[in-house]
Amino acid sequence: MDLDLPPNIDFHPLGAALYHGKYHTTLLVTNCRRNQSTIEVFELSVKNPTKSTWRRSLSHDLIPNGNAILPVSSTQFYVTNDHYFRRREHKYLHMSESYLALPLSFTTFVDFSGNNIKARKVVFGQRAANGITATPDLDMVFIAESTRGGFGVYKRTDDNSLDFQEYVKINGHTDNVHFHADGYINAENWGNSAVYAGLHPNIVRLVKFVKGIQNAPSWIVSARPAREKMEGNPSDYKGPLHRARADKETWDVRTEFQDAGEWFGGATGAIVDKQRGVMIGGGLYDANGAFICHKT
């Protein structure tokens, strides 16, 4: 895909999301530029979806380190900021924020429908806010916190505020999250739907993987509300790697995919295509970039 970017924009994408309108699709991409964090806005043609037109670049003080995006319209979206301090300007404060798991990051709601960009914080005190996803009706929003492990559950209000409901802690460093809708009706009836999350179970191996010293494992889990107390998790993975656990008995969390890193390392998240029976995932540092595996 030709992204049609102006030549003066350095492009280091981290997160991306699509909003499908009646006449065109809006593509929003978080761009980690050398000097600032921006959101690049593209328009995709319905007739020719691989053709893009760059529309504008968005920047704001409340988007210091944009990571993942959840659009609610073609001109409104939520964006997570994985850090408060930018590494380029505050290297050691940035590192301290990561290693000490300081609750300084936040999630921002942005509206650029008018002449001016309007932005406001909607979630405060997060520990490395990362992936963000929502139910199909945008009623419930889920935001991962990497250094805390797991994700927060929020109720979206009419004015696009997010009301905290609960936190589902999982035994791994959570990266991207995706809501897999399978029979979803509403917040009380998910059917077989679930939040799919990519986890990094061994952060030391991940750091070595970044440096090309050692492979890092890949781990994808699913999480769904349990309407009654779960007695163990008999269907969960029983291999030699990692077993999924949640800190709440009211959530069923189980492994959907694992690899020691020999086939694919450091997976950050995945989506499921139920009709084709495949899982499609990606990673930051694996040379293959992405993976596809079939359901067993």
N, C-alpha and C positions, 0 to 999 in steps of 0.2 A: 504493500500500500504506500502510495506517495502522499506524505502528510502535508505537502505544500506549505512548509514553514518559511517565513522570511529568513534571508541569509544571515541576519544579525542576531538570531536567537540560538543560543547553545541549548541543546536538547538532551536532557538526562531524565527520561520518564521513570516514574516509580509506580504510580497507580493510574487506573483508567476506568471509565464507566460510560455506558451508552444510555441515552434517553430516546426512545422511539416516538416520534411525533407522526402526525398524519401525512405530512408532505416530505419530511426529511428526518434524519436521525442526528442527534447532537452527541459528539464524542468529547468528553472532558478528560484531560490528562494532567496529573500532577507532574510538574517539571522542576527538578532539583538543579536549577541554574547555579553557576559558580557564585554569583553575587546575591541571589535571592531565590525564594520559592514562589513559583507562579502556577496558575492553572491555564493551560492552553485549550482554547475552545475551537473545535472543528465542526464542520457540517458535512454529513455523508449523504450522498444521493440515494434515494430509494431505488431508482432504476439502475444505478451503477454503484453498489455499496463499497467497492474498493477505491472509489474516487473521493477524495476529501478536499475540503476547502477550509483553510485556516481563517477564522473570523476575528479572534482577538486574544489578548493575553491578560489575565487577571492577577493582580497582586494586592495584598492588604496586610496591615500589621498583625491581623489575627490569623494569617496563614504563614507563620514563620517557617514551618517544616511540613508542608503538605504531604500526606501519605496516600490515603485511600479516599475514594469519593463515592457518595450515594446520591444520585440525582432524584429530585422529586418533580421537576419540570425541566423544560429546555433552558431555563434561566435561573433555577434555584437548586442548590445542592448542599449536602453536608460534606465536610472534609475533616479528616482526622489529622492532627499534628503530632508526630511521634516524639518530638522534643520541644521544649520551650527555648533552649539555647541552640543557635545555629553553630555547627562545628567550625565553619570557616572563621567566624568572629570570636568564638568562645570555645576553643578546643577542649580545654580541661574541664570547664563547667559542663560541656556537652557529655564528656566521658563520665563525669561524676554522676550526672543525671541518669545515665544508663546503668552503671555498675552498682550504684546505691539504690536503684529502683525508686527514685524520688518521684512523688506524685505531682509533677509540674506540667505534664502535657494536657491537651484539651481538644475538644471537637468544636468546630465552627460551622454555623449556618450562613450561607452566602446567597444573596439575591442580587443579580445584575440585570434585572429586567428594565431598570430605568437608566438615566444618564450616569448616576453614581453607583458605585459598588457598595452595597450594604452588607455588613458582616457583624455577627455577634456570637459570643461563646454560648453554647448550649449544654456542654458537659465540662465540668472542672475536675482538677485533681486526679487525672488519669496517669497510670504508670505505662508510658510508651504506648499511647493510643495507636492502633494499627488498623487492621481490617474492619470494614463496616458493611453490613448487609441489612435487609429488612424483609418482612413478609410481603407477599404480592400486593396486598392492599395498603402497604406502607403504614400499617397500624402499629406494629412493633418493630423496633430497631435494635440491632445487636452490634456491639462495638468491642473488638478484641483489645486487650491490654497485654503487651508482650512480656514485660518483666513481672507482671502480677500473675499471669497464667490464667486463661479462661476468657470470658467475655461478660460484659454488662448487658442487661436487658432493660429497654426503655420503652415507655409508652409515648407515641408521638401525638401532640396536641394540635388543635386547629391553627394555632399561630406558629407551628413548626418548632415549638419547644420540645424538649425530651425529658419526660418524667421518669426518674430512676425507679425500677421495680425490684430487681435483685441482681446479684452477681453470681455467676456460675464458674467456680474455680476448677480448672483442670490441671493435671500434673504434667505440664509442659509449657514452653514459651510460645504463646499463641501468635500466629502471624496473620494470614488472610482468612476471612470467613465468607461463606456463601450460603444463602438459604435455598435449599432444594425443595421445591414445592411439589408434593406428591399427595394429592387429595386434600389440600389445604382448603378450609372453609372460613375459619376465623380464629381468633386467639384461643378460643376454647376447644376448637376441633382442628387439629393439625393433620389428621389422617396419618399418612406415613411420612410426612414432611420432617425435615431436620435441618439444623444448622451444621454445615460441614466446615471444619476448621483444620488448618495446617498447623502442626506443632513441631517445635524443635526440642526434643527430649534431652539433648546433651549440648549445652551451649559451648563447652570447651572444644568439642569436636567440630562444632560449626565454625568457631573462630579459626581453627586449624585448617578447615576446609577452604575458608576464604583465602588463606595464605598458600593453598595448594599443598599442604603437608599431609592431610589425612581426609578420608571421606567422612561425610556426616549423614546420619540416618534421615530417612523421610518417613513422616507419620501423618496420616489423615484420619481424623475421627469425626463421628456424627454425634449430635446431641439433640435430644428431644424431651419435652416434659413427660414425666411418668405420672400417670393418674393415680397410681398407688405405689406403696413402698416397694422398691426393688430389692429382691433377695439375691444379691450377687449379680453377676452378668454372664450367664452361661454361654451366650453366643459370642462373647468377646474373644479376641485373638489370644491363643495360648502358646505362641511360639517363643523364641528365645529373646525377643527384643523388649518391647514396652507394652504394658497393660494399661488401658485407659481407666482413669478414676476421676470422679467428680466429688466435690465436697458436700453435695446435697443428694439425699436419697430421692428427692422429687425430680431428678433429672437422670435420664438414661444416656450414658456416654459410652460409646463403644468404638473400637478400631475398625476402620473400613479399608485401610491400606497401610502396609509397612514395608520398608526396604532398608537394609543395613547401610545403604549408600553405594553398593557395588553396581546397581543398575541405574539408580537415580538418587542423587544426593541433595539434601537440604531443601526438600519441597516446601513451598510456602503456602500452598492451598490447592483446592481442586473443585471442579464442578462435575455433576453427574448428568449424563444423557441417558435417561431411563429407557427410551424407545430403542436406542442402539445398544444398550447394555454396556456403556463404556464410561470410564472416569478420565477426565482430562485435567491435568495439573501443570503447574509451573514451578520454577525455582529461581533464586537470585544468582547462584554461582555454578550450577551444573552446566557443563559444556553443551549439553543437548538442549537446554533452555526450557523444554516442556516434555510431558510424557502423556501417553494414552495407554490405558490398560483395560482389559475386558473383565466383566464380572464372572466370578467362579461360583 
